[in-house]
Amino acid sequence: MIILIVLGVIAAILVIAALWIAGIYNSLVALRNRFKNAFAQIDVQLKRRYDLIPNLVETAKGYMKHESSTLEAVIKARNIAAAAASAVAANPADANAMKGLLSAEAGLGGALSRLMVVSEQYPDLKANQNMMQLTEELTSTENKVGFARQAYNDAVMAYNTAREIFPNVIFAGMFSFLPAELFKIEDPTERNAPKVSFN
């Protein structure tokens, strides 16, 4: 009789422990899915921006015939950033892919900034309705990327905090819940969105 009681207590403890571990696991899964969804919102805006850039370059091309290297640099940077964004979209938890995207985005921002500086020398381009509309859409998209980035970083912070607190940290390692990378810009000169205004 005593053995049955002891076995019952042990079984109850094991069931409670299993449910507790399952709760930790499920909460980490929910938080990971939340930051993956938050990245999907960034991805939508990045794709929109990547779609606008060729139109912007095509419009500028008609006016900036002597600036082909600048235009080619923008398209090349856009293609690199789009490929990096696709890699992150496949697995937002991959820290190396996120670092690649951040680097590619910094390169794209620099190329766009150079394009805008050079375009200042072309008054007819600045007055072009299509160019003004594209730059307005690009500016709006940059703002949306900023808001989506904030939501993503908040979700990553909640996930990373949950996986690092005790006792979650024990089980996070066991179940391969790796830290997520924030979407942050390392170079202070790249912290501002590319200037796309022709006013």
C-alpha angles and dihedrals in degrees: 000000000000090000090055091051091049091048090048091051091047091048091049091050091050092049091049091047091048091050091047092051090046089052091053091047093048093048091051090049091050092050092046091051090049093057091043089054090047089055089051087061090053089047092056091054094043090052090050090052092046088052092051096050098069089051090050092049092045091053092047092047092071091058103031102054092148093051099066093131091057092048092047090049090055093050092046092049090047092053092048091049092047091052091047091049090052090053091052093044088057090056118002089182091067104104093194092053090049091051089051090052092048090052092047091048090052089052092048092048090052093048092049091049091053090049091052092048092050092044090059086074091063111071093180090056091050089053095047110117094214091051092049091050092048093049090048090051090046091051091049090049091049089055091050090050088053093053092045090048090055092051090048093049090049090052092047091050092052091048095046091047092050092049093048100049121094127288093011091065090066094054096036089064093045093051096041098248096161123193116272122229120240118235095242134147113236101192109074091211089060095052093096122073113253111275107247102165121122096188 
